[in-house]
Amino acid sequence: MTTVFKALDDETRRLILDELAARDGQSLFELCTVLLTRHGVGSTRQAISQHLAVLEDAGLVTTERRGRTKVHHFNSGPLAAITQRWPTTGRKQP
């Protein structure tokens, strides 16, 4: 679970997850394009690729090969594990 929190600690990685949640199955090129056009994130392809590797190591992103293209998918399973550890239903809010 520590790797999930570390992966979520970066704004660019959170934006990548947001974009994959909105439209799953994007290539590195597609993610770089949408990060630049929608969010003004002008990181290099290599930098975005490194962010994706961190997200993949945390289990938040999975990949598949389609020919020469690597396609990225959002995996919400690790986030569900967090909510199972600290459930919020049935407790009073302060």
Protein Blocks (a to p, Z undefined) as FASTA:
>chain_A
ZZmmmmmmpmklmmmmmmmmmmghiafklmmmmmmmmnopacdfklmmmmmmmmmmnopa
ccddehjbccddddfklmmmmmmmmccehiacZZ
